[in-house]
């Protein structure tokens, strides 16, 4: 929801030209087939890489979060000030791994012809900025984004690129992913038994 709120704030009055449906509230979540119907009706969707950039192997971060949580407990629901304080306290633990990747949601949007607006990332080296999605960063130019969103020929090109390069490309199909995973697993097992 932070990226959605940030987008609305950066767009300012321009946001009125868009029909925005941005929420992170549990009761607003869309499940099952309703998700595909809703996403297919959207012209655009915000997206970021899935995954994590923090691994807590020794439970150091978990213990820190527990102690910070007790300190902030009085402030529920958390305000932006408390959330930012929390993030500052754990910031130096971030980016100890790069585990960002695409998720099924990226494929779903591409298959349904919904243009994705995404923050910079590797997206498993499958989705490319400008070709498969509109890229923005936290300091994006609102006028430039609105121009991109209203460029119907460019948006149609992105949709077609996603279908051709990603959705119709069997390399990205689940059956092939499982096959590659199985091959890797068997190879790893055989290497350990030798």
C-alpha positions in Angstrom: 0.0 0.0 0.0 3.0 2.3 0.5 3.7 2.4 -3.2 0.0 3.0 -3.9 -0.1 5.9 -1.4 3.1 7.2 -2.8 1.8 7.1 -6.3 -1.4 9.0 -5.4 0.6 11.6 -3.5 3.0 12.1 -6.4 0.2 12.4 -8.9 -1.6 14.9 -6.9 -4.6 16.4 -8.8 -3.7 14.3 -11.8 -4.9 11.2 -10.0 -8.5 12.4 -10.5 -8.1 11.6 -14.2 -7.6 7.9 -13.2 -10.0 5.5 -11.6 -7.7 4.3 -8.7 -8.5 1.3 -6.6 -5.6 1.1 -4.2 -5.9 -0.6 -0.8 -3.9 -2.9 1.5 -6.8 -3.5 3.9 -7.5 -7.2 4.5 -11.3 -6.7 3.8 -10.5 -5.2 0.4 -8.5 -8.3 -0.8 -9.9 -10.1 -3.8 -9.7 -13.9 -3.9 -10.2 -16.7 -6.3 -11.8 -16.2 -9.7 -12.9 -12.7 -8.6 -9.2 -11.7 -8.7 -8.8 -12.6 -12.4 -12.1 -10.8 -13.3 -11.0 -7.7 -11.4 -7.4 -7.7 -12.8 -8.7 -8.3 -16.3 -10.9 -5.2 -16.0 -7.9 -3.0 -15.0 -6.0 -1.1 -17.6 -3.0 -0.8 -15.3 -1.7 -2.3 -12.1 1.2 -1.4 -9.8 3.7 -4.1 -9.2 7.0 -4.7 -7.5 9.3 -7.7 -7.2 8.2 -10.5 -4.9 10.6 -11.9 -2.3 12.8 -10.5 0.4 16.1 -8.7 0.9 16.6 -9.8 4.5 17.3 -13.3 5.8 17.4 -13.8 9.6 19.4 -17.0 10.0 20.4 -16.4 13.6 17.1 -14.7 14.8 18.8 -11.4 15.5 16.3 -9.5 13.5 13.4 -11.4 14.9 14.5 -10.6 18.5 15.0 -6.9 17.5 11.6 -6.8 15.9 10.0 -8.3 19.0 11.6 -5.7 21.2 10.7 -2.8 18.9 7.2 -4.2 18.7 6.8 -4.0 22.4 8.0 -0.5 22.4 5.7 0.6 19.6 2.7 -1.5 20.9 1.1 1.6 22.4 0.9 3.2 19.0 -1.4 0.7 17.3 -2.5 1.1 14.6 1.0 2.3 13.6 1.2 5.8 12.1 3.7 6.6 9.3 6.0 8.1 12.0 6.1 4.8 14.0 6.5 2.7 10.8 9.4 4.9 9.7 11.1 4.7 13.1 10.8 0.9 12.9 12.3 0.9 9.4 15.2 3.1 10.5 16.0 0.7 13.3 16.2 -2.4 11.1 17.6 -0.6 8.0 21.2 -1.9 8.3 20.0 -5.5 8.2 18.4 -5.0 4.8 20.0 -6.0 1.5 22.1 -8.8 2.9 20.6 -10.9 0.1 18.9 -10.1 -3.2 16.0 -12.4 -3.4 13.7 -10.2 -5.5 11.9 -12.0 -8.3 8.8 -12.1 -10.3 5.6 -13.7 -8.9 2.6 -15.3 -10.4 0.8 -11.9 -10.2 3.2 -10.5 -12.9 2.3 -13.4 -15.2 -1.4 -13.0 -14.4 -1.4 -9.3 -15.3 0.6 -10.0 -18.5 -1.8 -12.8 -19.6 -4.9 -10.6 -18.9 -3.5 -7.6 -20.9 -3.1 -5.4 -17.9 -0.1 -3.0 -18.3 2.1 -3.1 -15.2 3.6 0.0 -13.6 6.7 -1.4 -11.8 9.5 -0.1 -9.7 13.1 -0.9 -10.8 14.2 -4.5 -10.3 15.5 -7.6 -12.1 12.1 -9.4 -12.3 14.0 -12.6 -12.8 15.4 -11.2 -16.1 12.1 -11.9 -17.8 10.2 -8.6 -17.7 12.2 -5.7 -19.2 11.4 -2.0 -18.6 9.8 -0.1 -21.4 9.2 -3.4 -23.3 7.1 -5.4 -20.8 6.1 -2.7 -18.3 6.2 1.0 -17.5 9.0 1.7 -15.1 8.8 4.3 -12.3 10.9 5.0 -9.3 10.1 6.8 -6.1 11.0 10.2 -7.7 9.0 9.6 -10.9 7.8 12.6 -12.9 4.0 12.6 -12.6 3.5 14.3 -16.0 5.7 11.7 -17.7 3.8 8.9 -16.1 0.4 10.3 -17.1 1.8 10.7 -20.7 2.9 7.0 -20.7 -0.5 5.9 -19.4 -2.4 7.8 -22.1 -0.1 6.6 -24.9 -2.5 3.8 -26.1 -0.2 2.6 -28.9 2.7 2.2 -26.5 0.5 0.4 -24.0 -0.8 -1.9 -26.7 2.8 -2.6 -27.7 3.6 -3.6 -24.1 0.6 -5.9 -23.9 1.6 -7.6 -27.2 5.3 -7.9 -26.1 4.2 -9.5 -22.8 2.0 -12.0 -24.7 4.6 -12.9 -27.3 7.8 -12.8 -25.2 6.5 -14.1 -21.9 3.0 -15.7 -21.9 3.4 -17.7 -25.2 7.0 -18.5 -24.5 7.0 -22.1 -23.2 10.2 -21.5 -21.3 8.1 -19.6 -18.8 5.4 -22.2 -18.4 5.0 -24.0 -15.1 5.6 -27.4 -16.6 9.1 -26.4 -17.8 9.9 -24.6 -14.5 9.1 -27.8 -12.6 11.1 -29.8 -15.1 14.1 -27.5 -14.6 13.7 -27.7 -10.8 13.5 -31.5 -10.8 16.7 -31.7 -13.0 18.5 -29.4 -10.6 17.3 -31.3 -7.6 18.4 -34.7 -9.1 21.8 -33.3 -10.1 22.4 -31.9 -6.6 21.4 -35.2 -5.1 23.7 -37.1 -7.4 26.6 -34.8 -6.7 26.1 -35.3 -2.9 26.1 -39.1 -3.2 29.3 -39.3 -5.2 
